[in-house]
């Protein structure tokens, strides 16, 4: 691993009673407001001073249902914090008059809004140009899009923000985690009645990237046989349609990357390498690039993050419709129907894979942060009754150390300016004292491979 100056946290969010945080979100606005929740049901929001990293409490509430997902709205819509729960509900906490993403004002709760028949797995607000829209992925395999609009009357689905009453309604939904025919034939699903969860969702257009001539686009985790899919909104039909299927790396490619011999590679090529849904995804800000970049953390415990370049081309007529898989409303193809990754990033510790569960690009799309963790650590928390990485891990962290399980880590990746190949440049480790400097290169291994589309 190429070692650079180790990153250090600007602030550390301390929860009541030393409880472990299960979700953290950073507001996209410049004043750097932050929010955090934990399995006890408490959700907290802070204003963060750009100078000195000082925290000022903004709001604290208890949300029923087990809060596990957080997302801030764009600053143009005021201070709205979406909270997704393990009970399959959404809450919208909103600052009142003078609240913004900073100081003052009272906060209100929209109340519990239904969001599928499973736990909320991820949530993301749309770019402000598309309006006040939130996409939430669910363990029932669907993505649900909610829309906030001004409302004169309050109620169970209303929250006050910036002096307005916002009413939240279901805008649209679609089944994202659909297995491929090959995956279904291979009986990768536990049963025909058990849906494959949709583990992640991300919008195109973050960071000020222009979306002129393109319909609203969502990246969502797919079912077995695929890594994820890009979905385009057909305004005329008022429906989401699959535009691009993002395939996982080929099994032979993965076997070769892992250094297996020919016999092992041949055996691996007969198996589906990624039977579970994607765990996390991120869409890099476009900033005028011809090809856009997305990252998908693949399921199955391999610790791989796949990078894809999307050659998005606006329709010739300037419309935003989509008449089918990868096709414009007039039948002309806008983009390839399928893509394979251009590069696979692997996270490992002493040869053991670390699974990525959260991804985020920086504001220019030139760096990627990946939160990674050993599968054993998540399973141990589940056995303790914490429900995996979204559970309450209030046991002594030394238990993990005794079992040889590595601590949670954040890896940072950047592309080489000449070759464009992404490389790991730094990492930090978590523990009882929070996140500190990363280990030396000999303690962390990393595999990089390129694959043509």
C-alpha positions, 0 to 999 in steps of 0.5 A: 500500500502506498503510504501518505500522510495519515488522515485524522478525524476532524471531530469525534461524535460521543454518544450518551453512555458511550454507546456505539454509533450505528449510523453517521451522516454528514450534511452536504452543506458547507457548514458541516452539520452532522448526525448520528444514531445508535441502537438505543433509538436515540438520534442526535444532530450537531453543528460543526464549526469549520474552525477547530472542529467544535461540536454544538448540539442541535437536536436529540430525539428517540426514534422507535423501530431501531434507527439504522440509516441517516441522510441529510437533505441538500442545503437548498431544502433546509435542514431535513434529516431522514431516519430509516429504521429496522422496522421498515419505517422512515422518519423525517426530522426537520428544523423549523424557522431559522434552523437551516443546517446550523443554529436555532429553531425547533425540530419536528418529526414527520412520524413513522412512514411505511417503507416496505416490508423489511428493514430500511437498508440505505437512503439518499436525497436527490440533487436539489434540482430534482426537488425534495426527493428521498430514495430508500432501499429496503430488505424487501428488494424494492426502492421507495422514493418519497417526495416532500411538498409544502402543506398548509396542514400538519399531520402524521406525514408532515414536518415543519422545515424553514417555516414551511409544513412539509407533507411526505408522500410516496412518489414511486417505487420499483423492484431493484433486487431482481435475480438474473435468470441464471442465478434463479436457475442455479437456486441461489435464492433461499426460496422463491418466496424469499426476496433478495434485499436491496442493500444500497441506493445512490443518486446521480448528480451529487456535487454539482454535476450537470444533469442536463438532458438526462432523466433522473438516475438511480444506482441500486443494489441488485439481486444475485447474478448482478452487482447493481443496476442503473435505473432511469425515471420515465416521466411520461410513464411515471415509472423507473426502468432499468437502464444499465445492468452492472455485472460483477467481475467474472469468476475467473478474473477473481480467481486470477486476482487472488493468486490461485493456480489454474486448477483453482481458477477452473473450479472457481469459474464454475461457481457464482462468486457473488451470490448476495446483494451489493452492500454499498454503492456510490456515484462520483460527482460528474463535474463534466467528465465524459464517462461517469464513475460509480463504485459498488461493494460486492456481497459474498464476503470477498471484500471487493469493490467494483468500479464502473465507468458509465458512458452516459449520453443525453438523448438527441431530442433532449428528452428524459424518457426511457422506453426500456432497458437501456433505451430512449423513448424513441427506441435509440440506445443511450448507453450499453445495456450491460457493463463489467467493472474496469477495476476491482479493489480488494480490501484484506487484512493478513490475507483475510478479506474485509467486506466494505459496507459504506462507500463515499467519493469526495466532492471532486470524485478523485478519492474514494473512502471505504468503511470495511469490516471482517465478516466475523466481527459482524457475525459476532455482534449478531450472536450477541443480539446486536443484529450485525453492524446496525446493532448495539455492540456494547460488549468489550471490544477485546472479545474481537481481539481475542478471536483474531478479528481485525478492527473496523477500518476506513481505506482511502483510494485515489487514481494514479494521474498517469495510468488512471489505476486506483490505488490504496493510499491510506487507512485508519483503524477503529477501536475503543479510542475511535479511529487512529492511524493506519498500520504499516504496509506489511500488515495490510494487503491489497489486490488491484486488477483491471478488466475491460468492459 
